[in-house]
Amino acid sequence: MSEETLDYKTYKQIKQMMLQFEIVPGQRVVITELADQLGISRTPVKMALIMLMKEGFVDYSSRQSCYTIHQLTREEYDGLAEFREILEAGAVHKAMKNLNGAKLKQLEQKATKFKQAAEANEKEQRFILDLEFHAAVVSLAGSASLTETFRDVYQRFFMQRRMIRFGVERNAQVVKEHDAIAEAFRQKDIEQARQAITVHARSAKEFFDSIYY
């Protein structure tokens, strides 16, 4: 496999910054400042922003000659929330068929890591670990393209706002909902798993609706 280009490495770095809320929706991106922060020239930063723009993560204003991190409209937000639920719940039947002791242990470990981050109130790390838990559920279905699509949808949904109001009460609720999903897989109960995932996805959307809309 050929080595990654500097443009692509920069693209991944900027996207990781978005995932960790170092740069947030609606924020203007100054190429020179970002290049200095990453320790590289402006050209790979500009190329990376163009890639992110094509994927819908970044907007460009020709009138103002600037890039900004894309902020979801309510319609986009609702569509992503629904799609996220469909993808994860839809993966359950095949995931359950592929489940074995080792894979169940991996899923449980990811749930535990999220719980630890939630208890420590590690906001940005908690987001990444939540993604890893749900991606692990979807990946059990055995489709790399499905998992990649789910990751993309999840990232777009949760990168809507910096989650500063994601407090102790919601943390505890998410841990409980993750436990319900993991328990359904322990029991190898397809309908129970689908129900737990649906409850969790809708609970997340209701929480964000209550904050931002």
C-alpha positions as CSV (number, residue, x, y, z in Angstrom):
1,M,0.0,0.0,0.0
2,S,1.4,3.4,-0.9
3,E,2.1,6.0,1.8
4,E,-0.5,8.6,2.6
5,T,0.0,12.0,1.0
6,L,0.5,15.0,3.2
7,D,-2.8,16.3,1.9
8,Y,-4.6,13.2,3.2
9,K,-2.7,13.2,6.5
10,T,-3.7,16.8,7.0
11,Y,-7.3,16.0,6.1
12,K,-7.4,13.3,8.8
13,Q,-5.8,15.6,11.3
14,I,-8.3,18.3,10.8
15,K,-11.2,15.9,10.9
16,Q,-9.8,14.5,14.2
17,M,-9.8,18.1,15.5
18,M,-13.4,18.4,14.6
19,L,-14.2,15.1,16.3
20,Q,-12.5,16.3,19.5
21,F,-14.3,19.7,19.2
22,E,-11.0,21.6,18.9
23,I,-12.8,23.3,16.0
24,V,-16.6,23.5,16.1
25,P,-19.5,24.0,13.8
26,G,-19.9,27.6,12.6
27,Q,-16.2,28.4,13.3
28,R,-14.3,30.2,10.7
29,V,-11.1,28.4,9.6
30,V,-8.0,30.6,9.0
31,I,-5.7,28.6,6.8
32,T,-2.5,30.3,7.9
33,E,-3.3,29.8,11.6
34,L,-4.2,26.2,11.1
35,A,-1.1,25.6,9.1
36,D,1.0,27.1,11.9
37,Q,-0.8,25.0,14.4
38,L,-0.1,21.8,12.4
39,G,3.4,22.8,11.6
40,I,3.0,22.6,7.8
41,S,2.6,24.9,4.8
42,R,-0.7,26.3,3.7
43,T,-1.1,24.2,0.6
44,P,-1.9,20.8,2.3
45,V,-4.3,22.6,4.7
46,K,-6.1,24.2,1.7
47,M,-6.3,20.8,-0.1
48,A,-7.6,19.1,3.1
49,L,-10.3,21.7,3.5
50,I,-11.4,21.2,-0.1
51,M,-11.7,17.4,0.6
52,L,-13.7,18.1,3.7
53,M,-15.9,20.6,1.8
54,K,-16.7,17.9,-0.8
55,E,-17.8,15.7,2.0
56,G,-20.0,18.4,3.5
57,F,-18.0,18.9,6.7
58,V,-16.8,22.4,5.6
59,D,-18.4,25.3,3.8
60,Y,-16.7,27.9,1.6
61,S,-17.9,31.4,1.0
62,S,-16.6,32.9,-2.2
63,R,-18.0,36.3,-1.2
64,Q,-15.9,36.3,2.0
65,S,-13.2,34.0,0.7
66,C,-13.2,31.9,3.8
67,Y,-13.9,28.4,5.0
68,T,-16.2,27.6,8.0
69,I,-17.1,24.3,9.7
70,H,-20.5,23.2,8.5
71,Q,-23.4,23.6,10.9
72,L,-26.3,21.2,10.3
73,T,-29.7,22.5,9.4
74,R,-32.6,21.1,11.3
75,E,-33.6,19.1,8.3
76,E,-30.1,17.6,7.9
77,Y,-30.0,16.9,11.7
78,D,-33.3,15.0,11.7
79,G,-32.4,13.0,8.6
80,L,-29.1,11.9,10.1
81,A,-30.7,10.9,13.4
82,E,-33.2,8.7,11.5
83,F,-30.5,7.2,9.3
84,R,-28.2,6.5,12.2
85,E,-31.0,4.5,13.9
86,I,-31.9,2.6,10.7
87,L,-28.3,1.6,10.1
88,E,-27.5,0.3,13.6
89,A,-30.9,-1.4,14.2
90,G,-30.7,-2.9,10.7
91,A,-27.3,-4.4,11.4
92,V,-28.5,-6.4,14.4
93,H,-29.8,-9.6,12.7
94,K,-26.5,-10.2,10.8
95,A,-24.5,-9.0,13.8
96,M,-26.2,-11.6,16.1
97,K,-25.4,-14.4,13.6
98,N,-21.7,-13.4,13.6
99,L,-21.5,-13.0,17.4
100,N,-19.1,-15.2,19.3
101,G,-17.4,-15.1,22.7
102,A,-14.4,-13.0,21.6
103,K,-16.6,-10.4,19.8
104,L,-19.0,-10.1,22.7
105,K,-16.0,-9.5,25.0
106,Q,-14.8,-6.7,22.7
107,L,-18.2,-5.1,22.7
108,E,-18.4,-5.3,26.5
109,Q,-14.9,-3.8,26.8
110,K,-15.9,-0.8,24.7
111,A,-19.0,-0.3,26.9
112,T,-16.7,-0.3,29.9
113,K,-14.3,2.2,28.4
114,F,-17.2,4.6,27.7
115,K,-18.5,4.1,31.3
116,Q,-15.0,5.0,32.7
117,A,-14.8,8.1,30.5
118,A,-18.3,9.1,31.5
119,E,-17.6,8.7,35.2
120,A,-14.5,10.9,34.8
121,N,-16.5,13.4,32.7
122,E,-14.0,13.3,29.9
123,K,-16.2,15.1,27.4
124,E,-14.2,14.7,24.1
125,Q,-12.9,11.2,24.9
126,R,-16.4,10.1,25.8
127,F,-17.7,11.1,22.4
128,I,-15.0,9.0,20.6
129,L,-15.6,6.0,22.9
130,D,-19.4,6.2,22.3
131,L,-18.7,6.1,18.5
132,E,-16.4,3.1,19.0
133,F,-19.1,1.2,21.0
134,H,-21.8,1.7,18.4
135,A,-19.4,1.1,15.4
136,A,-18.5,-2.2,17.1
137,V,-22.2,-3.2,17.1
138,V,-22.5,-2.4,13.4
139,S,-19.2,-4.0,12.5
140,L,-20.5,-7.3,13.9
141,A,-22.6,-7.5,10.7
142,G,-19.4,-8.1,8.8
143,S,-19.7,-5.3,6.2
144,A,-16.8,-2.8,6.1
145,S,-18.9,-0.4,3.9
146,L,-21.8,-0.5,6.3
147,T,-19.5,0.3,9.2
148,E,-17.8,3.1,7.3
149,T,-21.2,4.6,6.4
150,F,-22.4,4.4,10.0
151,R,-19.2,6.1,11.3
152,D,-19.7,8.9,8.8
153,V,-23.4,9.4,9.8
154,Y,-22.6,9.3,13.5
155,Q,-19.8,11.8,13.2
156,R,-22.0,14.2,11.3
157,F,-24.8,13.9,13.8
158,F,-22.8,14.3,16.9
159,M,-20.5,17.0,15.6
160,Q,-23.5,19.3,15.4
161,R,-22.5,21.2,18.6
162,R,-19.8,21.1,21.2
163,M,-21.4,19.0,23.9
164,I,-20.7,21.2,26.9
165,R,-24.1,20.5,28.4
166,F,-23.7,16.7,28.3
167,G,-23.7,16.4,32.1
168,V,-23.7,13.7,34.8
169,E,-27.3,12.8,34.5
170,R,-27.1,12.2,30.7
171,N,-23.8,10.3,31.2
172,A,-25.5,7.9,33.6
173,Q,-28.4,7.4,31.2
174,V,-26.2,6.6,28.3
175,V,-24.2,4.0,30.4
176,K,-27.5,2.4,31.3
177,E,-28.6,2.3,27.6
178,H,-25.3,0.9,26.5
179,D,-25.7,-1.8,29.2
180,A,-29.1,-2.7,27.8
181,I,-27.7,-3.1,24.3
182,A,-24.8,-5.3,25.6
183,E,-27.2,-7.4,27.6
184,A,-29.3,-8.0,24.6
185,F,-26.3,-9.4,22.7
186,R,-25.3,-11.5,25.7
187,Q,-28.8,-13.0,25.5
188,K,-28.6,-13.2,21.7
189,D,-32.0,-11.6,21.6
190,I,-32.5,-9.9,18.2
191,E,-35.7,-8.0,19.1
192,Q,-34.4,-7.0,22.5
193,A,-31.2,-5.6,20.8
194,R,-33.2,-3.7,18.2
195,Q,-35.4,-2.2,20.9
196,A,-32.5,-1.2,23.0
197,I,-30.8,0.5,20.1
198,T,-33.9,2.3,19.1
199,V,-34.5,3.5,22.6
200,H,-31.0,4.7,22.9
201,A,-30.9,6.5,19.5
202,R,-34.2,8.3,20.1
203,S,-33.1,9.2,23.7
204,A,-30.0,10.8,22.2
205,K,-32.0,12.8,19.7
206,E,-34.5,14.0,22.3
207,F,-31.6,15.1,24.5
208,F,-30.1,17.2,21.8
209,D,-33.5,18.5,20.7
210,S,-34.0,19.8,24.2
211,I,-30.7,21.7,24.1
212,Y,-30.4,23.1,20.7
213,Y,-34.0,23.3,19.3
